[in-house]
Amino acid sequence: MNILREIKDERTGEIIDRVMPSVVVNERPSTNEADAAAAWRKARAAFIKLRKAVDAEIAGIERMRLDIRALKDAIAELQKLEELRPRLDQTVAQARQIWEAHSREQEKAKSQLERDKTLLDSHLASRPGFFARLFGTAAWKSWGSAQQMLSAALRESARLAKVADGALDLAAAASNEAKTRLQQLDRGISDTRQSVSQLDAAVSAGRTRLGGRAIDDSFFEQEHEAIHLTAPWLPDDVHRMREDLFAAALAVHKAFIDASARRLQHNLGLLMSAMVAGAFQSPAHRDLLPDLWSSLFMVVPAVSTTFASVRTMFGDLPPESIGWLLVDEAGQALPQAAIGAIMRARRSIVVGDPLQIPPVVSLPEKLNAEVCKFFDIDETEWSAPAASSQTLADQASRFKSAFPRSSALPESDVRCLQYHRLPMARAPGPESMPGSRKPSVQPQKDPPLSRNAEEPYCSLTPFAPAAEP
């Protein structure tokens, strides 16, 4: 494969030299595909090994996070159970008192039943003789009347004894149920205390491991500066491991390019020819565009363009064929201008400041309002300049943030409260021309960091405006 760069005479166009590109000289890729493929396999194996180690660390940190949440829930559950204990103790005591009262009533009913039965038996034993019954004497009549009264009293005593037995059974069941609930509550309290103890030990170990980077209630009790200068959840050693993993991923990336150089060169040449000659006319060729663009992204990870050029550059790409879309200054972007690019991306990062300049709308305000009215949409929610790509992204986000001290601020998703400015410098001006004694770049004092919650915008300004001549 020819990789030499041809240098041509500017006037005649003749080739005057062939040189090796500096990237080839500096990177020293493999000279044959077999060695390049072996280097790729080695880089891939190293990446996979390191990724497993990082995944294990992240999984451990996730367990810590879940333990912190579980500890909070367990403490709340233990407090709830302990608050139930006095009331259930009182319920058990009341059920015991009711059972004892019904037990006494049952004993009384049983005693009365025995007495009435004894009286009736004694009365039956004194029944008058045959002739008294035959002639219906006064003694027989008196005995019969007494027998009826004693039988009725016995039946009533039996009924009351049965009622007392039922009431005692119900009281015993209620008492046993209360005791069972108390026993279950005590077991629950014991188990929850044990769980709290285990989780507390795990969380304490996790806090030691994370070095104060666990995100919980105590974390937000810190000062504003400390909160926003802390990298959440990840300790320094895991950060370093992730940096090593990123470097290993770049090594795999580079090794893949080396091993597939001929194929990538072919794909890139085809894509460049399409850019020069215009869009592919053949549907079969247009179907190749996602792979051709992927080949370019392998070599050039980021492509910068405007929304106005998206149709020209990516118009033939199907939905979700671009991995990542990064939208900057989204607060100034029309929603309808961004939709085509967002549709073609699998994931989008929308960054902007809704408090800065709104989108520029070329339509007259009255016409814009009539269009919104015709299609029955909320002008303030969906139409610029009130709406922008930033505001719609905020609405779609599951995460929201608000600042009660500044009610004028719109609701947003993730706000940047802590930012760092790169060292600012003036762009080269006339004083930097040859022969000038002034330095071409004059460093300026780095402005202070913004740590005020009422300044939610993020600013990265690497250079100050050029000075007037």
C-alpha positions as CSV (number, residue, x, y, z in Angstrom):
1,M,0.0,0.0,0.0
2,N,1.4,3.4,-1.0
3,I,1.5,5.7,1.9
4,L,4.1,8.2,0.7
5,R,2.9,11.8,0.5
6,E,3.6,13.5,-2.9
7,I,4.9,17.1,-2.9
8,K,4.2,18.9,-6.1
9,D,5.5,22.1,-7.6
10,E,3.0,24.9,-7.0
11,R,3.5,26.3,-10.5
12,T,3.9,23.3,-12.7
13,G,2.1,20.7,-10.6
14,E,5.0,18.2,-11.2
15,I,5.9,15.8,-8.4
16,I,9.2,17.0,-6.9
17,D,9.4,14.7,-3.9
18,R,7.8,11.9,-2.0
19,V,8.0,11.8,1.8
20,M,6.8,9.6,4.6
21,P,4.0,11.2,6.5
22,S,5.0,12.3,10.0
23,V,2.3,10.2,11.6
24,V,3.8,7.1,10.1
25,V,7.3,8.1,11.2
26,N,6.2,8.9,14.8
27,E,3.8,5.9,15.3
28,R,5.9,3.3,13.5
29,P,3.0,0.9,12.6
30,S,3.5,-2.7,11.7
31,T,4.9,-3.3,8.2
32,N,2.6,-6.3,7.5
33,E,-1.0,-7.3,8.2
34,A,0.0,-10.5,10.2
35,D,2.0,-8.5,12.7
36,A,-0.6,-5.8,12.8
37,A,-3.4,-8.4,13.5
38,A,-1.2,-9.9,16.3
39,A,-0.7,-6.5,17.8
40,W,-4.5,-5.9,17.7
41,R,-5.2,-9.2,19.4
42,K,-2.7,-8.4,22.1
43,A,-4.1,-4.9,22.7
44,R,-7.6,-6.2,22.8
45,A,-6.7,-8.9,25.3
46,A,-5.1,-6.2,27.5
47,F,-8.1,-4.0,27.2
48,I,-10.5,-6.8,28.1
49,K,-8.5,-7.8,31.1
50,L,-8.4,-4.2,32.4
51,R,-12.0,-3.6,31.6
52,K,-13.0,-6.6,33.8
53,A,-10.9,-5.2,36.6
54,V,-12.6,-1.8,36.3
55,D,-16.0,-3.4,36.0
56,A,-15.3,-5.3,39.2
57,E,-14.4,-2.1,41.0
58,I,-17.5,-0.3,39.7
59,A,-19.7,-3.3,40.7
60,G,-18.2,-3.0,44.2
61,I,-18.8,0.7,44.4
62,E,-22.4,0.0,43.2
63,R,-22.8,-2.4,46.0
64,M,-21.6,0.3,48.4
65,R,-24.1,2.7,47.0
66,L,-26.9,0.2,47.4
67,D,-25.7,-0.6,50.9
68,I,-25.9,3.1,51.8
69,R,-29.4,3.3,50.5
70,A,-30.4,0.1,52.2
71,L,-28.9,1.3,55.5
72,K,-31.0,4.4,55.4
73,D,-34.1,2.3,54.7
74,A,-33.2,-0.2,57.3
75,I,-32.8,2.5,60.0
76,A,-36.2,4.0,59.1
77,E,-37.7,0.5,59.2
78,L,-36.2,-0.2,62.6
79,Q,-37.4,3.1,64.0
80,K,-40.9,2.3,62.7
81,L,-40.9,-1.2,64.2
82,E,-39.6,0.1,67.6
83,E,-42.4,2.7,67.6
84,L,-44.9,-0.1,67.1
85,R,-43.5,-2.1,70.1
86,P,-45.2,-0.1,73.0
87,R,-48.6,-0.1,71.3
88,L,-48.4,-3.8,70.7
89,D,-47.3,-4.4,74.3
90,Q,-50.4,-2.5,75.4
91,T,-52.6,-4.6,73.0
92,V,-51.2,-7.8,74.4
93,A,-51.8,-6.6,78.0
94,Q,-55.3,-5.6,77.2
95,A,-56.0,-8.9,75.5
96,R,-54.7,-10.7,78.5
97,Q,-56.9,-8.7,80.8
98,I,-60.0,-9.4,78.6
99,W,-59.1,-13.1,78.6
100,E,-58.8,-13.1,82.4
101,A,-62.1,-11.4,82.8
102,H,-63.9,-13.9,80.5
103,S,-62.1,-16.7,82.4
104,R,-63.6,-15.5,85.7
105,E,-67.0,-15.2,84.0
106,Q,-66.7,-18.7,82.7
107,E,-65.9,-20.0,86.2
108,K,-68.9,-18.2,87.6
109,A,-71.1,-19.6,84.9
110,K,-69.8,-23.2,85.4
111,S,-70.3,-22.9,89.2
112,Q,-73.8,-21.6,88.7
113,L,-74.5,-24.5,86.3
114,E,-73.2,-27.0,88.8
115,R,-75.4,-25.5,91.6
116,D,-78.5,-25.5,89.5
117,K,-77.9,-29.1,88.4
118,T,-77.4,-30.2,92.0
119,L,-80.6,-28.4,93.1
120,L,-82.5,-30.1,90.3
121,D,-81.1,-33.5,91.1
122,S,-81.9,-33.0,94.8
123,H,-85.4,-31.9,93.9
124,L,-86.0,-34.9,91.6
125,A,-84.9,-37.2,94.4
126,S,-87.7,-35.8,96.6
127,R,-90.5,-36.4,94.1
128,P,-93.9,-37.3,95.9
129,G,-95.1,-40.9,95.8
130,F,-97.6,-42.7,93.5
131,F,-100.8,-41.8,95.3
132,A,-99.8,-38.2,95.6
133,R,-99.3,-38.0,91.9
134,L,-102.5,-40.1,91.3
135,F,-104.8,-37.8,93.4
136,G,-103.0,-34.6,92.4
137,T,-102.3,-33.5,96.0
138,A,-101.1,-30.1,96.9
139,A,-97.6,-31.5,97.6
140,W,-97.5,-32.9,94.1
141,K,-98.5,-29.6,92.6
142,S,-96.0,-27.7,94.6
143,W,-93.2,-30.1,93.7
144,G,-94.1,-29.9,90.0
145,S,-94.1,-26.1,90.1
146,A,-90.6,-26.1,91.8
147,Q,-89.4,-28.6,89.3
148,Q,-90.3,-26.4,86.3
149,M,-88.5,-23.4,87.9
150,L,-85.4,-25.4,88.6
151,S,-85.3,-26.9,85.1
152,A,-85.7,-23.4,83.6
153,A,-82.9,-22.1,85.8
154,L,-80.7,-25.0,84.7
155,R,-81.3,-24.3,81.0
156,E,-80.5,-20.7,81.5
157,S,-77.3,-21.6,83.4
158,A,-76.3,-23.9,80.6
159,R,-76.9,-21.2,78.0
160,L,-74.9,-18.7,80.0
161,A,-72.1,-21.2,80.5
162,K,-72.0,-21.8,76.7
163,V,-71.9,-18.1,76.0
164,A,-69.1,-17.7,78.5
165,D,-67.1,-20.6,76.9
166,G,-67.5,-18.9,73.5
167,A,-66.4,-15.5,74.8
168,L,-63.4,-17.1,76.5
169,D,-62.4,-18.9,73.3
170,L,-62.6,-15.6,71.4
171,A,-60.6,-13.8,74.1
172,A,-58.0,-16.6,74.1
173,A,-57.7,-16.4,70.3
174,A,-57.3,-12.6,70.4
175,S,-54.7,-12.9,73.2
176,N,-52.8,-15.6,71.3
177,E,-52.9,-13.5,68.1
178,A,-51.6,-10.4,70.0
179,K,-48.8,-12.5,71.5
180,T,-47.9,-13.9,68.0
181,R,-47.8,-10.5,66.5
182,L,-45.6,-9.3,69.4
183,Q,-43.3,-12.3,68.8
184,Q,-43.2,-11.6,65.1
185,L,-42.4,-7.9,65.8
186,D,-39.6,-8.9,68.2
187,R,-38.1,-11.1,65.5
188,G,-38.5,-8.4,63.0
189,I,-36.8,-5.9,65.3
190,S,-34.0,-8.4,66.0
191,D,-33.5,-9.2,62.3
192,T,-33.6,-5.5,61.3
193,R,-31.1,-4.6,64.0
194,Q,-28.8,-7.3,62.8
195,S,-29.3,-6.0,59.2
196,V,-28.5,-2.4,60.3
197,S,-25.4,-3.6,62.1
198,Q,-24.2,-5.5,59.1
199,L,-25.0,-2.7,56.7
200,D,-23.4,-0.1,59.0
201,A,-20.2,-2.1,59.0
202,A,-20.3,-2.4,55.2
203,V,-21.1,1.3,54.8
204,S,-18.3,2.3,57.2
205,A,-15.8,0.2,55.2
206,G,-17.2,1.7,52.0
207,R,-16.8,5.2,53.3
208,T,-13.2,4.4,54.2
209,R,-12.8,3.0,50.7
210,L,-14.4,6.0,48.9
211,G,-12.6,8.6,51.0
212,G,-15.7,10.9,51.6
213,R,-17.0,10.6,48.1
214,A,-20.2,8.7,49.0
215,I,-23.3,10.7,48.0
216,D,-25.7,10.6,51.0
217,D,-27.3,13.1,53.3
218,S,-24.1,13.9,55.1
219,F,-22.4,14.6,51.8
220,F,-24.8,17.5,51.2
221,E,-24.2,18.9,54.6
222,Q,-20.7,20.0,53.4
223,E,-19.9,23.5,52.1
224,H,-20.9,24.4,48.6
225,E,-17.3,24.4,47.4
226,A,-16.5,21.0,48.9
227,I,-19.6,19.5,47.2
228,H,-18.8,20.8,43.8
229,L,-15.1,20.0,43.9
230,T,-15.7,16.4,44.8
231,A,-15.7,13.6,42.2
232,P,-18.6,11.5,43.4
233,W,-18.3,7.8,44.2
234,L,-14.9,7.1,42.5
235,P,-11.7,7.0,44.6
236,D,-8.4,8.1,43.1
237,D,-7.2,4.6,42.3
238,V,-10.3,3.7,40.4
239,H,-10.0,7.0,38.5
240,R,-6.5,6.0,37.5
241,M,-7.7,2.6,36.5
242,R,-10.4,4.2,34.3
243,E,-7.7,6.4,32.8
244,D,-5.6,3.3,32.1
245,L,-8.7,1.7,30.5
246,F,-9.2,4.7,28.3
247,A,-5.5,4.5,27.2
248,A,-6.0,0.8,26.5
249,A,-9.0,1.5,24.4
250,L,-7.0,4.0,22.4
251,A,-4.4,1.3,21.9
252,V,-7.0,-1.1,20.6
253,H,-8.3,1.7,18.4
254,K,-4.9,2.4,17.0
255,A,-4.1,-1.3,16.6
256,F,-7.3,-1.8,14.7
257,I,-6.5,1.0,12.3
258,D,-3.1,-0.5,11.7
259,A,-4.5,-3.9,11.1
260,S,-7.3,-2.6,8.8
261,A,-5.3,0.2,7.1
262,R,-5.9,-1.0,3.5
263,R,-9.7,-1.4,4.0
264,L,-9.9,1.9,5.9
265,Q,-8.0,3.7,3.1
266,H,-10.5,2.2,0.6
267,N,-13.5,3.3,2.6
268,L,-12.1,6.8,3.2
269,G,-11.3,7.2,-0.4
270,L,-14.8,6.3,-1.4
271,L,-16.3,8.7,1.2
272,M,-14.1,11.5,0.1
273,S,-15.0,10.9,-3.6
274,A,-18.7,11.2,-2.6
275,M,-18.0,14.4,-0.8
276,V,-16.3,15.9,-3.8
277,A,-18.5,14.5,-6.5
278,G,-21.8,14.8,-4.6
279,A,-24.3,12.3,-3.1
280,F,-24.3,8.7,-4.2
281,Q,-27.0,8.1,-6.9
282,S,-27.2,4.4,-6.5
283,P,-29.3,3.1,-3.5
284,A,-26.7,0.3,-3.1
285,H,-24.0,2.9,-2.6
286,R,-26.1,5.0,-0.3
287,D,-26.5,1.9,1.9
288,L,-22.8,1.9,2.4
289,L,-22.7,5.4,3.9
290,P,-23.1,4.3,7.6
291,D,-20.1,2.1,7.2
292,L,-18.1,4.7,5.3
293,W,-18.8,7.3,8.0
294,S,-17.9,4.8,10.7
295,S,-14.6,4.3,8.9
296,L,-14.0,8.1,9.1
297,F,-15.0,8.3,12.7
298,M,-12.4,5.5,13.4
299,V,-9.7,7.9,12.2
300,V,-11.3,11.2,13.0
301,P,-13.3,10.7,16.2
302,A,-15.1,14.1,16.1
303,V,-16.6,15.9,13.1
304,S,-17.6,19.6,13.7
305,T,-20.4,21.0,11.6
306,T,-23.4,23.3,11.8
307,F,-27.1,22.2,11.7
308,A,-27.4,23.9,8.3
309,S,-24.9,21.4,6.9
310,V,-26.4,18.3,8.5
311,R,-28.6,17.6,5.5
312,T,-25.8,17.9,3.0
313,M,-23.4,15.8,5.0
314,F,-25.7,13.2,6.7
315,G,-28.9,13.5,4.7
316,D,-28.7,9.9,3.4
317,L,-27.8,8.3,6.8
318,P,-30.6,6.3,8.4
319,P,-31.8,7.0,12.0
320,E,-29.5,6.2,14.9
321,S,-26.5,5.6,12.6
322,I,-24.3,8.1,14.4
323,G,-23.0,7.0,17.8
324,W,-22.8,10.3,19.7
325,L,-24.1,13.8,18.9
326,L,-22.7,16.7,20.9
327,V,-24.8,19.9,20.6
328,D,-23.0,23.1,21.9
329,E,-24.8,26.4,22.5
330,A,-28.1,24.5,22.4
331,G,-29.8,27.5,24.0
332,Q,-29.4,29.3,20.7
333,A,-30.4,26.4,18.4
334,L,-33.9,26.2,16.9
335,P,-35.6,22.9,17.8
336,Q,-36.5,22.2,14.2
337,A,-32.9,22.7,13.2
338,A,-31.6,20.1,15.6
339,I,-34.2,17.4,15.0
340,G,-32.5,15.9,11.9
341,A,-29.1,15.5,13.6
342,I,-30.7,14.1,16.8
343,M,-32.8,11.6,14.8
344,R,-29.6,10.2,13.2
345,A,-27.8,9.8,16.6
346,R,-28.2,7.0,19.1
347,R,-27.2,9.3,22.0
348,S,-27.2,13.0,22.3
349,I,-25.5,15.4,24.7
350,V,-27.2,18.8,24.7
351,V,-25.2,21.6,26.3
352,G,-26.3,25.2,26.5
353,D,-27.4,28.1,28.6
354,P,-31.1,29.0,28.6
355,L,-30.2,32.4,30.2
356,Q,-28.1,33.6,27.3
357,I,-29.1,34.7,23.8
358,P,-32.3,32.9,22.6
359,P,-32.6,31.4,19.1
360,V,-32.9,33.8,16.2
361,V,-36.2,33.4,14.4
362,S,-36.6,34.8,10.8
363,L,-40.4,34.5,10.8
364,P,-42.4,37.5,11.9
365,E,-43.7,37.0,15.4
366,K,-47.3,37.3,14.4
367,L,-46.9,34.7,11.6
368,N,-45.0,32.4,14.0
369,A,-47.9,32.7,16.5
370,E,-50.5,31.9,13.8
371,V,-48.6,28.8,12.7
372,C,-48.5,27.5,16.3
373,K,-52.2,28.3,16.6
374,F,-53.0,26.4,13.4
375,F,-51.2,23.3,14.5
376,D,-52.5,23.6,18.1
377,I,-49.2,23.7,19.9
378,D,-48.0,25.7,22.8
379,E,-45.9,28.5,21.4
380,T,-43.9,29.0,24.7
381,E,-43.1,25.3,25.0
382,W,-42.4,24.3,21.4
383,S,-41.6,27.4,19.3
384,A,-38.6,29.6,19.3
385,P,-37.5,32.0,20.6
386,A,-39.2,30.9,23.8
387,A,-38.2,27.3,23.1
388,S,-34.8,26.0,22.0
389,S,-33.1,22.7,21.6
390,Q,-31.8,23.2,25.2
391,T,-35.3,23.7,26.7
392,L,-36.7,20.7,24.9
393,A,-33.8,18.6,26.0
394,D,-34.4,19.8,29.6
395,Q,-38.1,18.7,29.3
396,A,-37.1,15.3,28.1
397,S,-34.6,14.7,30.9
398,R,-35.6,12.5,33.8
399,F,-33.4,14.6,36.1
400,K,-34.3,18.2,37.1
401,S,-32.7,20.9,39.2
402,A,-34.2,24.1,40.6
403,F,-33.0,26.9,42.7
404,P,-35.5,28.3,45.2
405,R,-33.4,31.3,45.9
406,S,-33.8,32.5,42.3
407,S,-37.3,32.0,41.1
408,A,-36.5,33.7,37.8
409,L,-34.3,30.8,36.7
410,P,-36.0,28.3,34.4
411,E,-36.2,24.6,35.4
412,S,-33.3,22.7,33.8
413,D,-31.9,19.2,34.0
414,V,-28.3,19.1,34.9
415,R,-26.7,22.5,35.8
416,C,-23.0,23.2,35.9
417,L,-22.4,25.2,39.1
418,Q,-18.6,24.8,39.3
419,Y,-16.4,25.6,36.3
420,H,-12.8,26.2,35.6
421,R,-11.5,28.6,32.9
422,L,-8.5,27.7,30.9
423,P,-5.7,30.2,31.1
424,M,-6.8,33.1,28.9
425,A,-4.5,34.7,26.3
426,R,-4.8,37.2,23.6
427,A,-4.8,36.0,20.0
428,P,-1.9,37.0,17.9
429,G,-2.2,40.6,16.6
430,P,0.0,43.0,14.5
431,E,2.5,43.1,17.3
432,S,3.3,39.5,16.7
433,M,4.5,40.0,13.1
434,P,8.2,39.4,12.3
435,G,10.4,42.1,13.7
436,S,8.1,42.9,16.6
437,R,9.7,42.7,20.0
438,K,6.3,42.1,21.8
439,P,5.3,38.5,22.6
440,S,2.7,37.0,20.3
441,V,0.7,35.6,23.3
442,Q,0.1,37.6,26.4
443,P,-1.3,35.6,29.3
444,Q,-4.1,37.2,31.3
445,K,-5.0,36.6,34.9
446,D,-7.3,33.6,35.4
447,P,-10.7,34.9,36.6
448,P,-12.1,33.5,39.9
449,L,-14.2,30.4,40.0
450,S,-17.9,30.8,40.2
451,R,-19.2,29.0,43.3
452,N,-22.6,30.8,43.6
453,A,-25.6,28.6,43.2
454,E,-27.3,31.5,41.5
455,E,-24.8,31.4,38.7
456,P,-25.7,28.1,37.1
457,Y,-24.0,28.6,33.7
458,C,-20.9,26.8,32.6
459,S,-18.3,28.8,30.7
460,L,-15.1,27.6,29.0
461,T,-13.3,30.5,27.4
462,P,-9.8,29.6,26.3
463,F,-8.9,32.9,24.6
464,A,-9.8,36.6,25.1
465,P,-10.8,38.7,22.1
466,A,-8.0,40.0,20.0
467,A,-6.9,43.6,20.8
468,E,-7.7,46.3,18.3
469,P,-4.6,47.3,16.2
